[in-house]
Structures are given as C-alpha cells and as structure tokens.
Amino acid sequence: MKETLTLNTQEQKRVMVLNRLLVGQLTAAEAAVLLDLSERQVRRLCAAYRKEGAAALAHGNRGRKPIQSISEEVRQQVVELASTTYAGCNYQHLRDLLAERDGIELSRTSVRRILLAAGIGTPRKQRRRQHRRRRVRYAQEGMLVQIDGSRHAWLGDRGPWLCLIAAIDDATGTLAAAIFREEEDAAGYFLMIAIAFSSRTAKPPRPIHSRSNWQANRTQPNSGACWKHWRSPRLLLAPLKPKGESNDSLAPYKSGWWCSCAWPR
C-alpha cells in the first residue's frame, strides 16, 4: 500500500533545488543561497534526500499529536459542564469555575476554542451601538470658547509637572490663550480669561468647560464672586485682590515663573 506524502511550498522548493544539485546543475554554494541555508545544511539535506527521498524533507513532528494538547476526555468534560452545571456563564467566568471547583486548569482562550468547536457561543448579547451625533460648530468666531486644563510633564526633566490651561475658539479651532499653572485652579482660569480677552472691546463669549473640581474650589478669596462677573475683564481680577497687597492685580497668581508663560492671541 502506497503512502501519500504532502509537502508544503518550502519543502517543494527544496526538492527542486536538490534535484538540480544532484544532476550537477547547481553547486552546494549556489543551492545554499537559493534555500537560504548554510552549505553544511544543504549537504545534510542532500544526503537524507538520497537515502529517504522526499519524506526526509518533511518535518519530523508532522502527524504527531502535541504533548501539551488538551485530551479528548477533558474537552468533553468542559462541554458537558458548560451545557449543564455552568450554563449561562461566559468564557472567563467558566474558566474560573473550572479551575476552582473541578480542578481543570485551562486558559480562557482554550475554553473559548473548545466551546466554539462544540457550537456553544457566549451567552452575552452584543450591545447595540449607541447613536451619537456630533455637535455642529458655531458659525462665527468668538461665539463660543472651550476652556480646559491638562496636567502633564510639559518641561520633561527640566522642571516640575505643570497644568496647561488653554482656551480654544469653537468655530475656527484657534488658540485664544494658554497659561501654565502648578494646579488646575479657578485663579488660573480667571487669569487665562483675562489674558485672552484683555485686547477685546466686546464682551467675552460663552465658555464651555469639562466640569472639573476647580469650580467648587473656594481656597481663592471671592472666587465665586469673580466667576459671576467674568464677562467684564475689568471686574474679573478686582474681587481676587487681597487687602494690603500691591496695586498689581495679577500679584495673587504669580506663584512661579511659569505663570507668566502665556500666549495671548
């Protein structure tokens, strides 16, 4: 009875090159270049090919069952438990239950592969994707400004972590102003707004913020009163000026050199 041998593409290429090598059309060095092997390896393959034929080029483990493969008995046990005792459990929960109660140590991927081969899918239903519609930008520049802060190592190893507080126009996406602060606080937002609209004669536009905790921070004097009158740049910094300080209205905010690093539009 003849035995059928199947060769993959790489093995078929080796057969063709070795046949040319045996009839003298190629040298060992040329065959090594074509097969991307060393000359010693080519000679070894050629000797095995003369002795055993094309079967010598097939991998020795072909047709053998891997030693770390899951036995058929364990597979049937997993399928039976998933259908009866642990029916309704997802793959991860089933994997934990098998390890805790039945002593079957398997990975989540193995459990999933076994159940899918048996036609058992996950009981979790796919959630319907929620429809979201993007907000249309305002039609004119200056109608809406988005303000927010981002704490990051902006200076790298050259300085401390800072919070960048910036204002971006909604219609054009241009940067109205930005300033560095030690923390994201109300005083930093008031200072940034004052810088952004100090050169404007009209009232500042409507702001949008991500509702951080800085609005509830009452550590700064009269921060609530300042926010109520934020539409007027002249009234913006007046309530925040402590008594007995200099006439510099920005003195309460100059706690570091980075407070002066602002980019007004």
C-alpha positions as CSV (number, residue, x, y, z in Angstrom):
1,M,0.0,0.0,0.0
2,K,1.5,3.3,-1.1
3,E,1.7,6.1,1.4
4,T,0.7,9.6,0.4
5,L,3.0,12.5,1.5
6,T,2.1,16.1,1.3
7,L,4.8,18.8,1.0
8,N,4.3,22.4,1.7
9,T,5.7,25.2,-0.6
10,Q,9.1,25.4,1.2
11,E,9.6,21.7,1.0
12,Q,8.6,21.5,-2.7
13,K,11.2,24.2,-3.4
14,R,13.9,22.2,-1.6
15,V,13.0,19.1,-3.7
16,M,13.5,21.1,-6.9
17,V,16.8,22.6,-5.8
18,L,18.2,19.3,-4.5
19,N,17.3,17.6,-7.8
20,R,19.3,20.2,-9.7
21,L,22.1,19.8,-7.2
22,L,22.2,16.0,-7.7
23,V,22.4,16.2,-11.5
24,G,25.2,18.8,-11.3
25,Q,23.3,21.9,-12.5
26,L,24.0,23.7,-9.2
27,T,26.8,23.7,-6.7
28,A,26.4,23.4,-2.9
29,A,27.1,27.1,-2.5
30,E,24.5,28.1,-5.1
31,A,21.9,25.8,-3.6
32,A,22.6,27.3,-0.1
33,V,21.9,30.8,-1.5
34,L,18.6,29.7,-3.1
35,L,17.5,27.8,0.0
36,D,18.8,30.5,2.4
37,L,20.8,27.8,4.3
38,S,24.4,27.1,5.0
39,E,26.4,24.7,2.8
40,R,26.7,22.2,5.7
41,Q,22.9,22.2,6.0
42,V,22.5,21.7,2.2
43,R,24.9,18.7,2.3
44,R,23.0,17.2,5.2
45,L,19.6,17.6,3.4
46,C,21.1,16.2,0.2
47,A,22.4,13.1,2.0
48,A,19.0,12.5,3.6
49,Y,17.2,13.1,0.3
50,R,19.3,10.4,-1.4
51,K,18.5,7.9,1.4
52,E,14.9,8.5,2.1
53,G,13.6,10.6,-0.7
54,A,11.1,13.5,-0.3
55,A,10.0,12.1,3.1
56,A,13.3,13.3,4.5
57,L,12.3,16.9,3.9
58,A,9.1,16.8,5.9
59,H,9.2,17.9,9.5
60,G,9.7,15.1,12.0
61,N,6.8,16.1,14.1
62,R,4.3,16.1,11.3
63,G,1.3,14.0,12.1
64,R,2.2,13.7,15.8
65,K,-0.1,15.0,18.5
66,P,1.5,17.8,20.6
67,I,2.4,16.7,24.1
68,Q,0.7,19.8,25.6
69,S,-2.5,19.3,23.7
70,I,-5.8,19.0,25.7
71,S,-7.1,15.5,25.9
72,E,-10.4,14.5,24.4
73,E,-11.7,13.5,27.8
74,V,-11.1,17.0,29.2
75,R,-12.7,18.5,26.2
76,Q,-15.9,16.5,26.6
77,Q,-16.0,17.3,30.3
78,V,-15.7,21.1,29.6
79,V,-18.5,20.9,27.1
80,E,-20.7,18.9,29.4
81,L,-20.2,21.3,32.4
82,A,-20.7,24.3,30.2
83,S,-24.1,22.9,28.9
84,T,-25.4,21.8,32.3
85,T,-23.9,22.9,35.6
86,Y,-22.3,26.2,34.4
87,A,-24.8,27.0,31.7
88,G,-25.1,30.8,31.1
89,C,-21.5,31.6,32.2
90,N,-19.2,33.5,29.9
91,Y,-15.8,32.2,28.9
92,Q,-13.8,33.9,31.7
93,H,-16.3,33.0,34.4
94,L,-16.4,29.4,33.2
95,R,-12.7,29.2,33.2
96,D,-12.5,30.4,36.8
97,L,-15.2,27.9,37.9
98,L,-13.5,25.0,36.2
99,A,-10.2,25.8,38.0
100,E,-11.8,26.5,41.4
101,R,-14.4,23.7,41.6
102,D,-13.3,21.0,39.2
103,G,-9.5,21.3,39.1
104,I,-9.4,21.8,35.3
105,E,-6.7,24.4,34.7
106,L,-7.3,25.9,31.2
107,S,-6.8,29.3,29.7
108,R,-9.7,31.5,28.6
109,T,-8.6,31.1,25.0
110,S,-8.7,27.3,25.3
111,V,-12.1,27.3,26.9
112,R,-13.4,29.5,24.2
113,R,-11.9,27.4,21.4
114,I,-13.4,24.2,22.9
115,L,-16.9,25.6,23.3
116,L,-16.9,27.2,19.8
117,A,-15.9,23.9,18.3
118,A,-18.9,22.3,20.1
119,G,-21.2,25.0,18.8
120,I,-21.6,26.8,22.2
121,G,-21.3,30.5,21.9
122,T,-21.0,33.2,24.6
123,P,-24.3,34.0,26.4
124,R,-23.6,37.7,26.4
125,K,-25.5,39.5,23.8
126,Q,-23.8,42.1,21.8
127,R,-24.9,45.6,22.9
128,R,-26.4,47.8,20.3
129,R,-24.1,50.7,19.5
130,Q,-25.4,53.9,20.8
131,H,-26.1,56.5,18.1
132,R,-24.1,59.7,18.7
133,R,-24.3,62.9,16.7
134,R,-21.5,65.4,16.7
135,R,-22.4,68.9,17.8
136,V,-22.3,71.4,15.0
137,R,-19.7,74.1,15.5
138,Y,-20.7,77.7,16.0
139,A,-21.0,79.7,12.8
140,Q,-18.9,82.7,13.8
141,E,-15.6,83.2,15.6
142,G,-16.0,84.4,19.1
143,M,-19.4,83.0,19.8
144,L,-18.1,80.0,21.9
145,V,-14.8,79.3,23.6
146,Q,-13.8,75.9,25.0
147,I,-11.6,76.1,28.1
148,D,-9.9,73.2,29.9
149,G,-6.7,72.2,31.7
150,S,-4.2,69.3,31.1
151,R,-1.6,68.3,33.7
152,H,1.5,66.8,32.1
153,A,5.3,66.9,32.2
154,W,5.4,69.7,29.7
155,L,9.0,70.6,30.6
156,G,10.3,67.0,30.7
157,D,13.1,66.6,33.1
158,R,13.8,70.3,33.1
159,G,11.1,71.3,35.5
160,P,8.1,70.2,37.6
161,W,4.8,68.9,36.3
162,L,2.5,71.7,35.2
163,C,-1.1,72.2,34.2
164,L,-1.6,73.8,30.8
165,I,-4.9,75.9,30.9
166,A,-6.0,76.9,27.4
167,A,-8.9,78.5,25.6
168,I,-9.8,77.4,22.0
169,D,-12.3,79.0,19.8
170,D,-15.1,76.6,18.7
171,A,-15.7,78.0,15.2
172,T,-12.1,78.2,14.0
173,G,-10.2,75.9,16.4
174,T,-7.6,78.7,17.0
175,L,-5.9,79.1,20.3
176,A,-7.1,82.2,22.2
177,A,-4.8,81.9,25.2
178,A,-2.8,79.4,27.2
179,I,-1.0,79.6,30.5
180,F,1.0,77.2,32.8
181,R,-0.1,76.7,36.4
182,E,1.0,74.5,39.2
183,E,-2.5,73.1,39.6
184,E,-5.8,73.4,37.7
185,D,-7.5,76.0,39.8
186,A,-10.0,78.8,39.5
187,A,-7.4,81.5,39.7
188,G,-5.6,80.1,36.7
189,Y,-8.8,80.1,34.6
190,F,-9.5,83.7,35.6
191,L,-6.0,84.8,34.6
192,M,-6.2,82.9,31.3
193,I,-9.6,84.5,30.5
194,A,-8.2,88.0,31.4
195,I,-5.3,87.4,29.0
196,A,-7.5,86.1,26.3
197,F,-9.9,89.0,26.3
198,S,-7.7,91.8,27.5
199,S,-7.4,93.2,24.0
200,R,-11.1,92.8,23.1
201,T,-13.6,95.6,23.3
202,A,-16.6,93.3,23.1
203,K,-17.7,91.0,25.9
204,P,-16.1,87.6,26.1
205,P,-18.1,84.7,24.5
206,R,-19.8,81.9,26.2
207,P,-17.3,79.3,27.8
208,I,-17.6,75.5,27.9
209,H,-15.7,73.5,30.4
210,S,-15.4,69.8,31.4
211,R,-16.9,70.4,34.9
212,S,-13.7,69.8,36.9
213,N,-13.5,70.3,40.6
214,W,-11.9,73.7,40.2
215,Q,-15.3,75.5,40.1
216,A,-16.1,74.2,43.6
217,N,-12.7,75.2,45.0
218,R,-13.1,78.0,47.5
219,T,-9.5,78.4,48.5
220,Q,-9.1,81.5,46.5
221,P,-10.8,84.6,48.0
222,N,-14.1,85.5,46.4
223,S,-13.6,83.1,43.6
224,G,-17.4,82.6,43.3
225,A,-17.9,86.4,43.1
226,C,-15.2,86.6,40.4
227,W,-16.9,83.9,38.3
228,K,-20.2,85.7,38.4
229,H,-18.6,88.8,36.9
230,W,-16.3,87.1,34.5
231,R,-18.0,88.8,31.5
232,S,-16.3,92.0,32.3
233,P,-12.4,92.0,32.2
234,R,-12.3,95.0,34.5
235,L,-14.3,93.2,37.2
236,L,-12.5,89.9,36.7
237,L,-9.5,90.5,38.9
238,A,-10.7,93.1,41.3
239,P,-12.5,90.8,43.8
240,L,-9.4,88.5,43.9
241,K,-7.0,91.2,45.1
242,P,-6.2,90.7,48.8
243,K,-6.2,93.6,51.1
244,G,-2.9,95.2,51.8
245,E,-1.2,93.9,48.6
246,S,0.4,96.0,45.9
247,N,-1.6,97.5,43.1
248,D,-0.6,94.7,40.7
249,S,-3.9,92.9,40.0
250,L,-2.1,89.8,38.9
251,A,0.1,89.5,42.0
252,P,-2.0,86.8,43.7
253,Y,-1.4,84.4,40.7
254,K,2.4,84.9,40.3
255,S,3.4,82.0,42.4
256,G,6.0,80.7,39.9
257,W,7.9,81.7,36.7
258,W,5.6,79.6,34.6
259,C,2.6,81.8,35.5
260,S,3.9,84.4,33.1
261,C,4.3,81.9,30.2
262,A,1.1,82.8,28.4
263,W,0.3,83.0,24.7
264,P,-2.4,85.6,24.1
265,R,-3.9,85.6,20.7
